[in-house]
Amino acid sequence: MSKWKIWWLAARPKTLPAAAAGVVAGTALAWWDGQFAALPALTALLAALLLQVGSNLANDVFDYERGADAQRTAGPLRVTQAGLLRPAQVKLGMVVVFAAAVLLGAYLVWVGGWPIVAIGVTAIVAAIAYTAGPFPLGYHGLGEVFVFLFFGLAAVNGTYYVQAGRLSAAAGWVSVAVGLLIVNILVVNNLRDLETDRAAGKRTLATRIGAQATRRQYMLLFLLALLLPVGCVLAGLLPVGALLTGLCLPLAWPTLRLVWRAEGATLNRALAGSGQLALWFAVLLWVGLALWG
């Protein structure tokens, strides 16, 4: 296997739609408000993708060092555990990726000011602290909080802010919906790895509440995410076109069935499907605003 292929696997490309979803949704709202700015939007997208890749690399190497991957048989290939890259190589790759994100962030700070510094710095610290440090977030049932805050609230509102120069109520509520959909990616991941996480002492929310409650959690978060645009339309925050996001329901049906019934490696398809759903939500929001905004 070539080095490029190994690094591609380490980046976990199937997670990238989720990283893009918040930026696409925030940009859709900025466009609808007449505040669209191409360069800040593109820079925010690239920075979000880099932060996701950096987080994946950190997760790969620090899970390996904690022994969490020793018994894992499902899920994407972990390059450190598989011996394809040394821990030092993965850590160096993580530093390079985060450094590139910081360089892009410097432009966003120039556009949006010091609030962007706070978002960027805390996002990188949280990405590393997810599996590293004395209190790794993912090992104490706080992974969902991290994902919701940074891939939902920060991504949507931050993207809107660097284009419009202000926040909006609509962006705030949409960021909650996007955050819930992206949290569901972690919910599926933790459902799939429930037994191996439990054996490794990784106290995710799934290990605490059990498989069946985790499946119900997924369904509840998905339904809440689809109901939020309805509430925004009824409250006059968004036009009727935002209801096009409801098409996520038929698109989600295969994934919902998998989450409710499947176990083990079969849930990998639900993992990929959940990331795609978050992006579909953002794209459908933009299309709806364009057609009936």
Secondary structure, DSSP 8 states (H G I E B T S, - for coil): --HHHHHHHHH-GGGHHHHHHHHHHHHHHHHHTT---HHHHHHHHHHHHHHHHHHHHHHHHHHHHHTTTTT--SSS--TTTTTSS-HHHHHHHHHHHHHHHHHHHHHHHHHH-HHHHHHHHHHHHHHHHTTSSSS-GGGGT-HHHHHIIIIIIIHHHHHHHHHHSS--HHHHHHHHHHHHHHHHHHHHHHHHTHHHHHHHT---HHHHH-HHHHHHHHHHHHHHHHHHHHHHHHTTSS-GGGGGGGGHHHHHHHHHHHHHH--GGGHHHHHHHHHHHHHHHHHHHHHHHHHH-
